[in-house]
Amino acid sequence: MHPFDDGLTLTPLGDGRYRGRTSPAYANMVGPFGGITNALMLHAVMLHPQRQGEPVALTVNFTAPIAEGEFEIVARPVRTSRSTQHWTIELTQQDDIQVTATAMFALRRVGEGWSDSEASAAVLPGPEGAAPPEALPASPTQGLPAWVRRYDIRAIEGGFERLMAGAPEASSLTRLWLRDEPPRPLDFEALASLVDCFYPRVFLRLGRMVPAGTVSITTYFHASSETLRAQPADTHLYGAARGMEFRDGYFDQAADVRAGDGSLLARSSQVVYFKG
């Protein structure tokens, strides 16, 4: 079994409740990697027999650190219409709520109607002009949390190498190629995790690691299941992330994950606390 699928293993308990266990393969400095938690919250809905459609938006709020060991997730459909469905999800340990989430699913009208993009390349540039992944070295993993080894990351700029250099940066922009390690077919759960594969932007600005953690992250899915299945499992995706405003112990961070041709697959925005 792929380590990611092992980490996503949920045992149905009935009535939208599932039991899971934290995965050492996705351990972070404190608790599990946020990306695997995002994926777990989404996975509970994907498994639910009442689920309708595909994910459009997912918001995950980290209310307390998740301890190593077992947890329970409950997913509840709040409202279902002809084309949309809204959910609430909670992760608990010993009856304490560690994570809350909301999700919006929809029956997508793939290929119908008008579409366009106004995303600003000045904020999060695309892969145009970037060196291909095979021309870049894999990012170092020694001394980093276990979850980093679960991804093949090839930094274009602002990667772990810059962080380890220990020098403050004027920009928090990171651009990279990434995929699951070992390779795994792309699905919504994997995408929910990949979009969080960027260390806190304040590390890059300060040139050092400081206490920091995500408080809330929202992911918007801009791809259908057909689009995801069309991505070869061993192909790197393109990712970019940048901090926006650092103030009074919190900052917000935006990230994109795109296919190699530049088409947007998912976008996230998160707020992070820090001490520094």
DRENNU-160769 format. One record per residue (C-alpha): x, y, z; residue in three letters. Coordinates in steps of 0.1 Angstrom, whole numbers, plus 5000, padded with zeros to 4 digits. Example, Ala and Ser with C-alpha at 12.3 -4.5 7.8 and 13.67 -1.06 7.14 Angstrom:
BEGIN
+------+------+------+------+
!   px !   py !   pz ! rest !
+------+------+------+------+
! 5123 ! 4955 ! 5078 !  ALA !
! 5137 ! 4989 ! 5071 !  SER !
+------+------+------+------+
//
This chain:
BEGIN
+------+------+------+------+
!   px !   py !   pz ! rest !
+------+------+------+------+
! 5000 ! 5000 ! 5000 !  MET !
! 5012 ! 5035 ! 4992 !  HIS !
! 5022 ! 5054 ! 5024 !  PRO !
! 4996 ! 5081 ! 5015 !  PHE !
! 4968 ! 5055 ! 5012 !  ASP !
! 4979 ! 5039 ! 5044 !  ASP !
! 4977 ! 5073 ! 5061 !  GLY !
! 4942 ! 5078 ! 5047 !  LEU !
! 4929 ! 5045 ! 5060 !  THR !
! 4895 ! 5051 ! 5077 !  LEU !
! 4873 ! 5023 ! 5092 !  THR !
! 4836 ! 5030 ! 5089 !  PRO !
! 4817 ! 5031 ! 5123 !  LEU !
! 4783 ! 5039 ! 5109 !  GLY !
! 4763 ! 5071 ! 5107 !  ASP !
! 4791 ! 5090 ! 5089 !  GLY !
! 4817 ! 5082 ! 5116 !  ARG !
! 4851 ! 5068 ! 5109 !  TYR !
! 4881 ! 5057 ! 5129 !  ARG !
! 4917 ! 5064 ! 5118 !  GLY !
! 4952 ! 5065 ! 5131 !  ARG !
! 4980 ! 5090 ! 5126 !  THR !
! 5008 ! 5079 ! 5102 !  SER !
! 5045 ! 5081 ! 5112 !  PRO !
! 5053 ! 5086 ! 5075 !  ALA !
! 5035 ! 5120 ! 5076 !  TYR !
! 5047 ! 5133 ! 5110 !  ALA !
! 5055 ! 5170 ! 5113 !  ASN !
! 5073 ! 5189 ! 5140 !  MET !
! 5041 ! 5189 ! 5161 !  VAL !
! 5015 ! 5164 ! 5152 !  GLY !
! 5008 ! 5152 ! 5116 !  PRO !
! 5016 ! 5172 ! 5084 !  PHE !
! 4987 ! 5195 ! 5077 !  GLY !
! 4983 ! 5182 ! 5042 !  GLY !
! 4975 ! 5147 ! 5053 !  ILE !
! 4949 ! 5162 ! 5077 !  THR !
! 4933 ! 5181 ! 5049 !  ASN !
! 4932 ! 5149 ! 5029 !  ALA !
! 4916 ! 5129 ! 5057 !  LEU !
! 4888 ! 5154 ! 5063 !  MET !
! 4881 ! 5154 ! 5026 !  LEU !
! 4884 ! 5116 ! 5024 !  HIS !
! 4857 ! 5111 ! 5051 !  ALA !
! 4833 ! 5129 ! 5027 !  VAL !
! 4845 ! 5110 ! 4997 !  MET !
! 4837 ! 5078 ! 5015 !  LEU !
! 4803 ! 5088 ! 5027 !  HIS !
! 4774 ! 5070 ! 5010 !  PRO !
! 4754 ! 5102 ! 5007 !  GLN !
! 4782 ! 5121 ! 4990 !  ARG !
! 4771 ! 5138 ! 4958 !  GLN !
! 4794 ! 5154 ! 4932 !  GLY !
! 4830 ! 5164 ! 4935 !  GLU !
! 4848 ! 5188 ! 4959 !  PRO !
! 4848 ! 5225 ! 4950 !  VAL !
! 4860 ! 5240 ! 4983 !  ALA !
! 4874 ! 5227 ! 5016 !  LEU !
! 4881 ! 5248 ! 5047 !  THR !
! 4900 ! 5231 ! 5076 !  VAL !
! 4905 ! 5247 ! 5110 !  ASN !
! 4932 ! 5234 ! 5133 !  PHE !
! 4918 ! 5240 ! 5168 !  THR !
! 4944 ! 5219 ! 5187 !  ALA !
! 4974 ! 5196 ! 5179 !  PRO !
! 4966 ! 5161 ! 5169 !  ILE !
! 4983 ! 5136 ! 5192 !  ALA !
! 4999 ! 5104 ! 5179 !  GLU !
! 4974 ! 5075 ! 5179 !  GLY !
! 4937 ! 5069 ! 5171 !  GLU !
! 4911 ! 5096 ! 5162 !  PHE !
! 4876 ! 5097 ! 5149 !  GLU !
! 4861 ! 5117 ! 5121 !  ILE !
! 4825 ! 5124 ! 5116 !  VAL !
! 4811 ! 5138 ! 5083 !  ALA !
! 4776 ! 5152 ! 5081 !  ARG !
! 4757 ! 5165 ! 5050 !  PRO !
! 4742 ! 5198 ! 5060 !  VAL !
! 4722 ! 5206 ! 5028 !  ARG !
! 4719 ! 5190 ! 4994 !  THR !
! 4703 ! 5206 ! 4964 !  SER !
! 4701 ! 5195 ! 4928 !  ARG !
! 4737 ! 5205 ! 4920 !  SER !
! 4755 ! 5213 ! 4953 !  THR !
! 4761 ! 5197 ! 4987 !  GLN !
! 4774 ! 5212 ! 5019 !  HIS !
! 4792 ! 5193 ! 5047 !  TRP !
! 4806 ! 5197 ! 5082 !  THR !
! 4834 ! 5175 ! 5094 !  ILE !
! 4850 ! 5171 ! 5128 !  GLU !
! 4881 ! 5152 ! 5140 !  LEU !
! 4881 ! 5142 ! 5177 !  THR !
! 4905 ! 5125 ! 5201 !  GLN !
! 4891 ! 5113 ! 5235 !  GLN !
! 4859 ! 5134 ! 5228 !  ASP !
! 4880 ! 5166 ! 5223 !  ASP !
! 4876 ! 5184 ! 5189 !  ILE !
! 4910 ! 5188 ! 5173 !  GLN !
! 4900 ! 5198 ! 5138 !  VAL !
! 4868 ! 5212 ! 5122 !  THR !
! 4861 ! 5216 ! 5085 !  ALA !
! 4834 ! 5225 ! 5060 !  THR !
! 4833 ! 5213 ! 5025 !  ALA !
! 4812 ! 5222 ! 4994 !  MET !
! 4807 ! 5196 ! 4967 !  PHE !
! 4790 ! 5201 ! 4933 !  ALA !
! 4780 ! 5183 ! 4901 !  LEU !
! 4804 ! 5200 ! 4878 !  ARG !
! 4793 ! 5210 ! 4843 !  ARG !
! 4826 ! 5200 ! 4827 !  VAL !
! 4832 ! 5217 ! 4794 !  GLY !
! 4800 ! 5237 ! 4795 !  GLU !
! 4797 ! 5275 ! 4795 !  GLY !
! 4823 ! 5303 ! 4794 !  TRP !
! 4856 ! 5301 ! 4812 !  SER !
! 4886 ! 5324 ! 4817 !  ASP !
! 4913 ! 5333 ! 4842 !  SER !
! 4924 ! 5366 ! 4858 !  GLU !
! 4950 ! 5351 ! 4881 !  ALA !
! 4979 ! 5375 ! 4884 !  SER !
! 5013 ! 5361 ! 4875 !  ALA !
! 5029 ! 5389 ! 4895 !  ALA !
! 5015 ! 5373 ! 4927 !  VAL !
! 5020 ! 5336 ! 4919 !  LEU !
! 5039 ! 5331 ! 4886 !  PRO !
! 5032 ! 5300 ! 4865 !  GLY !
! 5057 ! 5274 ! 4852 !  PRO !
! 5066 ! 5294 ! 4821 !  GLU !
! 5103 ! 5296 ! 4816 !  GLY !
! 5111 ! 5274 ! 4846 !  ALA !
! 5137 ! 5246 ! 4843 !  ALA !
! 5121 ! 5212 ! 4839 !  PRO !
! 5120 ! 5189 ! 4870 !  PRO !
! 5145 ! 5164 ! 4855 !  GLU !
! 5171 ! 5193 ! 4853 !  ALA !
! 5168 ! 5201 ! 4890 !  LEU !
! 5181 ! 5181 ! 4920 !  PRO !
! 5157 ! 5166 ! 4945 !  ALA !
! 5153 ! 5188 ! 4976 !  SER !
! 5172 ! 5177 ! 5007 !  PRO !
! 5153 ! 5158 ! 5034 !  THR !
! 5179 ! 5153 ! 5061 !  GLN !
! 5170 ! 5170 ! 5094 !  GLY !
! 5135 ! 5177 ! 5081 !  LEU !
! 5102 ! 5162 ! 5093 !  PRO !
! 5092 ! 5128 ! 5080 !  ALA !
! 5064 ! 5141 ! 5057 !  TRP !
! 5090 ! 5158 ! 5035 !  VAL !
! 5103 ! 5124 ! 5024 !  ARG !
! 5069 ! 5115 ! 5011 !  ARG !
! 5073 ! 5140 ! 4982 !  TYR !
! 5097 ! 5144 ! 4954 !  ASP !
! 5103 ! 5181 ! 4954 !  ILE !
! 5125 ! 5199 ! 4929 !  ARG !
! 5129 ! 5236 ! 4938 !  ALA !
! 5130 ! 5263 ! 4911 !  ILE !
! 5134 ! 5290 ! 4937 !  GLU !
! 5128 ! 5295 ! 4975 !  GLY !
! 5131 ! 5258 ! 4983 !  GLY !
! 5144 ! 5240 ! 5014 !  PHE !
! 5179 ! 5248 ! 5002 !  GLU !
! 5173 ! 5286 ! 5006 !  ARG !
! 5158 ! 5280 ! 5041 !  LEU !
! 5189 ! 5260 ! 5052 !  MET !
! 5212 ! 5288 ! 5040 !  ALA !
! 5200 ! 5307 ! 5070 !  GLY !
! 5198 ! 5341 ! 5054 !  ALA !
! 5167 ! 5364 ! 5055 !  PRO !
! 5150 ! 5368 ! 5021 !  GLU !
! 5132 ! 5399 ! 5008 !  ALA !
! 5106 ! 5377 ! 4991 !  SER !
! 5087 ! 5347 ! 5004 !  SER !
! 5081 ! 5333 ! 4969 !  LEU !
! 5087 ! 5296 ! 4964 !  THR !
! 5084 ! 5279 ! 4931 !  ARG !
! 5089 ! 5241 ! 4927 !  LEU !
! 5080 ! 5209 ! 4910 !  TRP !
! 5065 ! 5182 ! 4932 !  LEU !
! 5048 ! 5148 ! 4932 !  ARG !
! 5041 ! 5120 ! 4957 !  ASP !
! 5070 ! 5097 ! 4965 !  GLU !
! 5067 ! 5070 ! 4954 !  PRO !
! 5046 ! 5082 ! 4925 !  PRO !
! 5008 ! 5077 ! 4930 !  ARG !
! 4978 ! 5085 ! 4907 !  PRO !
! 4965 ! 5120 ! 4914 !  LEU !
! 4931 ! 5123 ! 4931 !  ASP !
! 4913 ! 5150 ! 4952 !  PHE !
! 4928 ! 5138 ! 4985 !  GLU !
! 4963 ! 5139 ! 4971 !  ALA !
! 4957 ! 5174 ! 4957 !  LEU !
! 4944 ! 5186 ! 4991 !  ALA !
! 4977 ! 5175 ! 5006 !  SER !
! 5000 ! 5187 ! 4978 !  LEU !
! 4986 ! 5222 ! 4980 !  VAL !
! 5000 ! 5224 ! 5016 !  ASP !
! 5035 ! 5212 ! 5007 !  CYS !
! 5050 ! 5246 ! 5014 !  PHE !
! 5068 ! 5254 ! 5047 !  TYR !
! 5056 ! 5286 ! 5065 !  PRO !
! 5066 ! 5316 ! 5045 !  ARG !
! 5079 ! 5334 ! 5076 !  VAL !
! 5107 ! 5309 ! 5077 !  PHE !
! 5120 ! 5321 ! 5044 !  LEU !
! 5116 ! 5358 ! 5052 !  ARG !
! 5134 ! 5355 ! 5086 !  LEU !
! 5160 ! 5329 ! 5073 !  GLY !
! 5153 ! 5306 ! 5102 !  ARG !
! 5126 ! 5283 ! 5116 !  MET !
! 5104 ! 5298 ! 5143 !  VAL !
! 5073 ! 5284 ! 5161 !  PRO !
! 5045 ! 5285 ! 5135 !  ALA !
! 5014 ! 5266 ! 5126 !  GLY !
! 4984 ! 5267 ! 5103 !  THR !
! 4953 ! 5280 ! 5120 !  VAL !
! 4929 ! 5277 ! 5090 !  SER !
! 4934 ! 5267 ! 5053 !  ILE !
! 4909 ! 5269 ! 5025 !  THR !
! 4915 ! 5249 ! 4993 !  THR !
! 4896 ! 5256 ! 4960 !  TYR !
! 4896 ! 5227 ! 4935 !  PHE !
! 4896 ! 5238 ! 4899 !  HIS !
! 4899 ! 5204 ! 4883 !  ALA !
! 4874 ! 5176 ! 4876 !  SER !
! 4881 ! 5140 ! 4884 !  SER !
! 4887 ! 5134 ! 4847 !  GLU !
! 4914 ! 5161 ! 4846 !  THR !
! 4931 ! 5145 ! 4876 !  LEU !
! 4930 ! 5110 ! 4861 !  ARG !
! 4946 ! 5124 ! 4830 !  ALA !
! 4978 ! 5134 ! 4849 !  GLN !
! 5004 ! 5107 ! 4847 !  PRO !
! 5013 ! 5094 ! 4882 !  ALA !
! 5050 ! 5099 ! 4877 !  ASP !
! 5047 ! 5135 ! 4864 !  THR !
! 5056 ! 5164 ! 4886 !  HIS !
! 5031 ! 5192 ! 4892 !  LEU !
! 5041 ! 5228 ! 4895 !  TYR !
! 5036 ! 5247 ! 4927 !  GLY !
! 5040 ! 5283 ! 4939 !  ALA !
! 5034 ! 5299 ! 4972 !  ALA !
! 5039 ! 5334 ! 4987 !  ARG !
! 5031 ! 5351 ! 5020 !  GLY !
! 5009 ! 5382 ! 5018 !  MET !
! 5008 ! 5401 ! 5051 !  GLU !
! 5029 ! 5394 ! 5082 !  PHE !
! 5015 ! 5413 ! 5112 !  ARG !
! 5009 ! 5409 ! 5149 !  ASP !
! 5019 ! 5372 ! 5151 !  GLY !
! 4999 ! 5360 ! 5120 !  TYR !
! 5003 ! 5360 ! 5083 !  PHE !
! 4984 ! 5347 ! 5053 !  ASP !
! 4999 ! 5325 ! 5026 !  GLN !
! 4986 ! 5317 ! 4991 !  ALA !
! 4995 ! 5287 ! 4970 !  ALA !
! 4988 ! 5273 ! 4936 !  ASP !
! 4992 ! 5237 ! 4922 !  VAL !
! 4992 ! 5235 ! 4884 !  ARG !
! 4996 ! 5208 ! 4858 !  ALA !
! 5028 ! 5210 ! 4838 !  GLY !
! 5010 ! 5229 ! 4810 !  ASP !
! 5002 ! 5257 ! 4835 !  GLY !
! 4965 ! 5248 ! 4839 !  SER !
! 4953 ! 5254 ! 4875 !  LEU !
! 4944 ! 5224 ! 4895 !  LEU !
! 4939 ! 5238 ! 4930 !  ALA !
! 4945 ! 5270 ! 4949 !  ARG !
! 4948 ! 5275 ! 4987 !  SER !
! 4948 ! 5303 ! 5012 !  SER !
! 4958 ! 5299 ! 5048 !  GLN !
! 4964 ! 5319 ! 5079 !  VAL !
! 4993 ! 5309 ! 5101 !  VAL !
! 5004 ! 5320 ! 5136 !  TYR !
! 5041 ! 5326 ! 5143 !  PHE !
! 5065 ! 5338 ! 5170 !  LYS !
! 5095 ! 5356 ! 5157 !  GLY !
+------+------+------+------+
//
